[in-house]
């Protein structure tokens, strides 16, 4: 486990800080899928009591990132081919709807923000800052949901976001296989369709992007299982 990921959480909004720390550890692979969470050890590592940790784990269970199994304990949610297909099939439908609404409802300022995020992706790519690149990648998609101007849709994205972040990590970052130039081109086509007020093209490009993402993730997740010691 990477100790740098486990800085002591500061006082303040304690539950939120604990939730964020554990969530990030799950997303970044410091807590691997299927791992049992030792609450006493984890609370000690974070420098908190078990109360805020239990609250954070309950919130993470609602997001589908952890699973509480009666008489056995709390585990990091599995990530297998079925889960990947289920998450990305829902994402495909939601994101096509989101981008269609974004084209129709977004303000010029929101479109400018989307363009700025894309420029940040290009800058991160030039600097070979892969962590920054994928933060901006996620921000790009979050912005589309914000532009859609539908509160329920945005809440649905928040429920999927953790799973998508895990997909980004295991699909690319965990393998040090960078396809940023290809991803930049996919995001460029989505951006241009939005800026050109072309909902049909935007939906088609989003579908292509999500389909390619799930294909990459399934391939690399299967490779990880093959390479893992039995």
Secondary structure, DSSP 8 states (H G I E B T S, - for coil): --GGGG----SSSHHHHHHHHHHHHHHTTSS-TT-EE-HHHHHHHHTS-HHHHHHHHHHHHHHTSEEEETTTEEEE----HHHHHHHHHHHHHHHHHHHHHHHHH--HHHHHHHHHHHHHHHHHHHTT-HHHHHHHHHHHHHHHHHHTT-HHHHHHHHHHHHHHHHHHHHHTGGGT---HHHHHHHHHHHHHHHHTT-HHHHHHHHHHHHHHHHHHHHHHHHHHHHHS--
